[in-house]
Amino acid sequence: MGCVIAVDFVLAYPEMSNSLIAVGPWVNGYTAPSADLEAWRKIYSIAKESGQRAAAEFCINLHTPPSDCREAACMTMHMTCP
């Protein structure tokens, strides 16, 4: 939500800012595809029922990155990759 406020502010008052770097922004007027929302519901459900580690494993498998990226993601989470 903070990103929405920042983007809206910069658009409304460009003279009051030099720049804005939005990382993973959500902006007003954008509606996420239902598949994205469903994936987030599933991640939340897994985290609630089985914990953060299980949700992280689900995310890693959901996006199926190339093997070298998968390994890096697993290492970041201190997990052994499947």
C-alpha positions in Angstrom: 0.0 0.0 0.0 2.9 2.4 0.7 3.9 2.2 -3.0 0.5 3.2 -4.1 0.6 6.3 -1.9 4.1 7.2 -3.1 3.3 6.8 -6.8 0.1 8.8 -6.5 1.9 11.6 -4.7 4.7 11.8 -7.3 2.1 11.9 -10.1 0.0 14.5 -8.3 3.0 16.7 -7.3 5.9 16.1 -9.7 7.5 19.4 -8.7 8.0 18.1 -5.1 10.1 15.1 -6.1 13.3 14.4 -8.0 12.7 10.7 -8.6 10.9 7.7 -7.4 12.2 4.1 -7.5 9.3 1.7 -7.0 10.3 -1.9 -6.3 7.4 -4.3 -6.9 4.9 -1.5 -7.1 1.2 -1.7 -6.9 -0.6 1.2 -8.5 -4.1 2.6 -8.5 -6.1 1.4 -11.5 -4.4 -1.9 -11.8 -6.4 -5.1 -11.2 -4.4 -8.2 -10.7 -5.3 -11.2 -12.8 -7.4 -13.7 -10.8 -4.6 -16.3 -11.2 -2.3 -14.0 -9.2 -4.8 -13.5 -6.5 -5.5 -17.2 -6.3 -1.8 -17.9 -5.9 -1.5 -15.4 -3.1 -4.5 -17.0 -1.3 -2.8 -20.4 -1.6 0.5 -19.0 -0.3 -1.3 -17.4 2.7 -3.2 -20.6 3.3 0.0 -22.7 3.3 1.8 -20.3 5.6 -1.1 -20.3 8.0 -1.4 -24.1 8.1 2.1 -25.3 7.6 4.4 -22.3 8.3 6.6 -19.9 6.4 9.1 -22.6 5.3 6.3 -24.5 3.5 5.0 -21.3 1.9 8.6 -20.5 0.7 8.9 -23.9 -0.8 5.6 -23.5 -2.5 6.7 -20.2 -4.0 10.0 -21.6 -5.2 8.2 -24.5 -6.9 5.3 -22.2 -8.2 7.6 -20.0 -10.2 9.9 -22.9 -11.4 13.0 -20.9 -12.0 16.0 -22.3 -13.9 18.0 -24.7 -11.7 20.7 -22.2 -10.8 18.1 -19.6 -9.7 16.2 -22.3 -7.7 19.4 -23.3 -5.9 20.1 -19.6 -5.0 16.6 -19.2 -3.8 16.8 -22.3 -1.7 20.2 -21.2 -0.2 18.7 -17.8 0.7 16.0 -19.6 2.6 18.5 -22.0 4.1 16.7 -24.9 2.5 17.8 -28.0 0.6 16.3 -27.8 -2.9 14.1 -30.6 -4.0 
